[in-house]
Amino acid sequence: MYFSIIIPVYNRPEEIEELLKSLSVTDYNNKFEVVIIEDGSSETCEHIVQKYEGELNISYYLKYNSGPGDSRNFGMNLAKGDYFIIFDSDCIIPPNYLSIVEKELEQNYIDCFGGPDKALDTFSPIQKAINFAMTSFLTTGGSRGGSEKITKFQPRSFNMGLSKKAFEASNGFGNIHPGEDPDLTIRLWNLGFETKLFSKAFVYHKRRIDWEKFSTQVNKFGKARPILNSWYPKYQKATYFFPSIFCIGFIFSIALLFFVIDWPLKLYFFYFFIVFVTSTLQNRSILVGYFSVIAVWKQFFGYGFGFLESFVKLNILKMKPQLAFPELFFKP
């Protein structure tokens, strides 16, 4: 089995430096290649790639900006491997990652897998807090943390494996973003391919993000989900509605204060207290615990209101997704 590592990048050369450095110290003994796709960046990473040409079998391609999904497809079309491993540029890869993946595939081959993400001790408090929000069993992010216990796992493209056979059958990622990874997963299921969580194949996901960008990101996640539900109604789940229900419930709990009914609001305070305590203990930091409350708040309300907006536009106003949310679609 020959792995081709596919990495799209957009204006983040400093991230590629860390990612390639982590790949250069892998304990994996077999050959593999690294394919970097510069997605129309104005700040390119070619000079970083050149530093690692002696340590890694690496190739670099500069193309016009067409989004991460199309850039991954671009890279996979040029790659020489028979199995593609896809990373986001803000990931740091543990030394044993490729060895773990190869062992998993040898024991129980699967055409598409996904792995979780974790935080390094060197990450900033905000990065650790966002990682907590995106991975904790207390939030909607449990699946990203490797705790999703379902038959059909939806891999996320920051840490994802895809066979060449599955890529060629599905034509890879679509032009929606975010949401391109569950879209691809469902199309693979419909083609008869299976997916699986490799819980030990984690990456360190170093999100270079501030609170405003995080709110925008999760809001887009929320907007994308009703679009996917409309495309693939068979795979809708009640849990996708939970963040919106959470938001509506909070508004009602505030309204009930006018009737001197405060127990619903107390439940919300208790939930965020549990978030604070759990994150504080997990990260051994009161500051990270505090930031985690902010991160979870922004996660629920950003995603929840994005989902509601998208649900209304698509299901009540009967708008087409590309017209309702043109910012979610790249032109290939």
C-alpha positions in Angstrom: 0.0 0.0 0.0 1.4 3.4 -1.0 0.1 6.4 0.8 -0.3 9.8 -0.8 -0.7 12.6 1.7 -2.9 15.4 0.3 -2.7 18.9 1.9 -4.5 21.9 0.5 -3.3 25.2 1.8 -4.5 28.8 1.5 -2.3 31.7 2.8 -0.8 29.7 5.7 2.9 28.9 5.1 3.7 28.8 8.8 1.2 25.9 9.2 2.8 23.9 6.5 6.2 24.4 8.2 4.9 22.6 11.4 3.0 19.9 9.5 5.9 19.0 7.3 8.3 19.0 10.2 6.0 16.5 12.0 5.9 14.3 9.0 9.7 14.4 8.6 10.1 12.6 12.0 7.5 9.8 11.4 8.4 6.3 12.6 6.8 4.9 9.4 9.3 2.8 7.4 7.6 2.5 4.1 7.7 5.0 1.3 5.0 7.7 1.0 4.5 10.9 -0.8 3.3 14.4 0.2 1.3 16.5 -2.2 0.8 20.2 -1.4 -1.8 22.1 -3.3 -1.6 25.9 -3.0 -5.2 27.1 -3.5 -4.6 30.5 -5.1 -2.7 31.9 -2.1 -1.2 35.4 -2.2 1.2 34.2 0.5 2.6 31.0 -0.8 4.5 28.2 1.0 6.7 27.1 -1.9 9.8 28.2 0.0 8.8 26.1 3.0 8.2 23.0 0.8 11.6 23.4 -0.7 13.2 23.1 2.7 11.8 19.6 3.1 12.5 18.2 -0.4 15.5 16.4 0.9 13.6 14.8 3.8 10.3 14.0 2.2 9.1 12.8 -1.2 7.1 16.0 -1.8 5.5 17.8 -4.7 4.0 21.3 -4.9 1.3 22.6 -7.1 0.0 26.2 -7.4 -3.5 26.6 -8.8 -6.3 29.2 -8.8 -8.6 29.5 -5.8 -11.4 27.0 -6.0 -11.8 25.9 -2.4 -10.4 23.0 -0.3 -12.6 20.3 -1.7 -11.6 21.0 -5.3 -8.0 21.4 -4.3 -8.0 18.0 -2.6 -9.5 16.5 -5.8 -6.8 18.3 -7.8 -4.1 16.7 -5.6 -5.6 13.2 -5.7 -5.8 13.3 -9.5 -2.0 13.9 -9.6 -1.0 11.7 -6.7 0.7 8.4 -7.4 -0.6 6.4 -4.4 -3.4 3.9 -4.1 -4.6 5.3 -0.8 -5.0 9.0 0.0 -4.6 10.6 3.4 -6.1 14.1 3.7 -5.0 16.6 6.3 -5.8 20.3 6.9 -2.8 22.6 6.8 -3.3 23.4 10.5 -2.6 19.8 11.7 0.4 18.4 13.4 0.9 14.7 12.9 2.1 12.3 15.6 5.1 10.2 14.6 3.2 6.9 14.8 0.1 8.1 12.8 1.0 6.3 9.5 2.0 3.1 11.2 -1.4 3.1 13.1 -3.3 3.7 9.9 -1.4 0.9 8.0 -2.1 -1.5 10.8 -5.8 -0.7 10.9 -6.1 -1.1 7.1 -4.2 -4.4 7.2 -6.5 -5.8 9.9 -9.8 -4.6 8.5 -9.5 -2.8 5.2 -11.9 0.1 4.7 -12.2 2.5 1.7 -12.7 5.6 3.8 -11.8 6.3 7.4 -11.7 9.3 9.7 -9.7 10.1 12.8 -10.2 12.4 15.8 -8.2 15.4 16.8 -6.5 16.4 20.1 -4.7 19.4 21.5 -1.0 19.6 22.4 0.2 21.1 25.6 1.9 23.9 23.7 -1.5 25.1 22.2 -2.8 28.4 23.5 -5.6 28.5 26.0 -8.1 29.6 23.3 -7.0 26.8 21.0 -7.4 24.3 23.8 -10.9 25.7 24.6 -12.0 25.5 21.0 -10.6 22.0 20.8 -12.6 21.1 23.9 -15.8 22.5 22.3 -15.2 20.6 19.1 -14.4 17.3 20.7 -16.1 16.9 24.0 -18.9 14.4 24.7 -20.7 17.4 26.4 -21.1 19.2 23.1 -22.0 18.4 19.5 -18.4 17.7 18.8 -18.2 14.2 20.3 -17.7 12.5 17.0 -14.6 14.6 16.2 -13.1 13.5 19.5 -13.5 9.9 18.6 -16.5 9.1 20.8 -19.0 8.5 18.1 -20.4 5.0 18.5 -22.4 4.6 15.3 -22.2 2.2 12.5 -21.9 4.8 9.8 -19.2 7.2 10.8 -18.8 10.5 8.9 -15.1 11.2 8.5 -14.0 14.9 8.7 -11.6 16.1 6.1 -9.0 17.5 8.5 -8.1 13.8 9.2 -9.4 11.5 6.6 -8.4 8.5 4.4 -9.8 7.6 1.1 -8.9 4.8 -1.3 -8.1 5.6 -4.9 -11.0 3.3 -5.9 -13.5 5.2 -3.8 -12.2 8.5 -5.1 -12.6 7.5 -8.7 -16.0 6.1 -8.1 -17.3 9.2 -6.3 -15.3 11.9 -8.2 -14.2 13.1 -4.8 -15.4 16.2 -3.0 -18.2 18.5 -4.2 -18.1 22.3 -4.2 -19.9 23.0 -1.0 -17.8 24.3 1.9 -18.1 23.5 4.8 -20.0 20.3 4.4 -17.9 18.8 1.7 -16.8 15.9 3.9 -20.3 14.6 4.9 -21.5 15.1 1.4 -18.7 12.9 0.1 -19.3 10.3 2.9 -23.0 9.9 2.1 -22.3 9.6 -1.7 -19.8 6.9 -0.8 -22.4 5.1 1.3 -24.8 5.3 -1.6 -22.2 3.7 -3.9 -21.7 0.8 -1.5 -18.5 1.9 0.2 -18.1 1.7 4.0 -16.6 4.2 6.4 -15.0 3.8 9.8 -13.6 5.7 12.7 -9.9 5.0 13.5 -9.9 6.2 17.1 -6.2 5.8 17.6 -5.2 7.7 14.4 -5.6 11.2 15.8 -3.9 14.4 14.8 -3.2 17.6 16.7 -5.5 20.2 15.2 -3.9 23.6 15.8 -6.7 25.9 14.8 -5.4 29.4 14.1 -8.6 31.1 14.9 -10.1 33.9 17.0 -13.6 34.1 18.5 -15.1 36.0 15.6 -13.7 33.5 13.1 -14.8 30.5 15.2 -18.4 31.9 15.4 -18.4 32.4 11.6 -17.1 28.9 11.1 -19.7 27.1 13.3 -22.4 29.3 11.8 -21.5 28.0 8.4 -21.5 24.4 9.7 -25.1 25.0 10.9 -26.1 26.5 7.5 -24.6 23.5 5.6 -26.4 20.8 7.5 -30.0 21.5 6.3 -28.6 21.6 2.8 -27.2 18.2 3.2 -30.5 17.0 4.8 -32.3 18.3 1.8 -30.0 16.4 -0.6 -29.9 13.2 1.5 -33.1 13.1 3.6 -32.5 9.4 4.4 -29.5 10.4 6.6 -31.2 13.1 8.7 -30.8 12.7 12.4 -32.7 14.3 15.3 -29.4 15.3 16.9 -28.7 17.8 14.1 -31.6 19.9 15.6 -30.3 19.9 19.1 -28.2 23.1 18.9 -31.2 25.0 17.5 -33.4 23.6 20.2 -30.8 24.7 22.8 -30.9 28.2 21.4 -34.7 28.4 21.4 -34.9 27.0 24.8 -32.5 29.6 26.2 -34.6 32.4 24.7 -37.7 30.9 26.3 -35.9 30.5 29.6 -35.1 34.3 29.6 -38.8 35.0 28.7 -40.0 32.9 31.6 -38.2 35.2 34.1 -41.0 37.7 33.5 -43.3 35.1 35.1 -40.8 34.5 37.9 -40.0 31.0 36.6 -36.2 30.6 36.8 -35.5 26.9 36.9 -35.0 26.5 33.1 -32.3 29.2 33.1 -30.7 27.5 36.1 -30.4 24.4 34.0 -28.4 26.3 31.5 -26.2 27.8 34.2 -25.7 24.2 35.6 -24.8 22.9 32.1 -22.1 25.6 31.6 -20.8 25.0 35.1 -20.3 21.3 34.1 -18.5 22.5 31.0 -16.3 24.7 33.0 -15.4 22.1 35.6 -14.9 19.3 33.0 -12.6 21.4 30.8 -10.7 22.8 33.8 -9.9 19.3 35.1 -9.2 17.9 31.6 -6.9 20.7 30.7 -5.6 21.4 34.2 -6.3 25.1 33.7 -9.0 27.4 35.1 -8.4 29.8 32.2 -9.0 27.1 29.6 -12.1 26.1 31.5 -13.4 29.7 31.4 -12.6 30.0 27.7 -14.3 26.6 27.1 -17.6 28.1 28.3 -17.2 30.9 25.8 -16.3 28.4 23.0 -19.3 26.1 23.8 -21.6 29.1 23.9 -20.4 30.3 20.5 -20.5 26.8 19.1 -24.2 26.2 20.1 -25.5 29.6 19.2 -23.4 30.0 16.0 -24.4 26.5 14.7 -27.9 26.7 16.1 -29.0 30.0 14.5 -27.2 29.1 11.3 -29.1 25.8 11.2 -32.4 27.7 11.8 -31.7 30.2 9.1 -30.9 27.6 6.6 -33.9 25.4 7.6 -36.3 28.3 7.1 -34.9 29.4 3.8 -34.8 25.9 2.4 -37.9 24.3 3.8 -40.3 27.2 4.3 -39.2 29.8 1.7 -38.2 26.9 -0.7 -35.0 28.7 -1.8 -32.3 26.8 -3.6 -29.1 26.3 -1.5 -26.8 28.1 -4.0 -29.1 31.2 -4.0 -29.8 31.2 -0.3 -26.1 30.8 0.7 -23.8 31.5 -2.2 -20.9 31.9 0.2 -21.0 28.2 0.9 -20.3 27.2 -2.7 -17.1 27.4 -4.7 -17.0 27.5 -8.4 -14.8 24.6 -9.5 
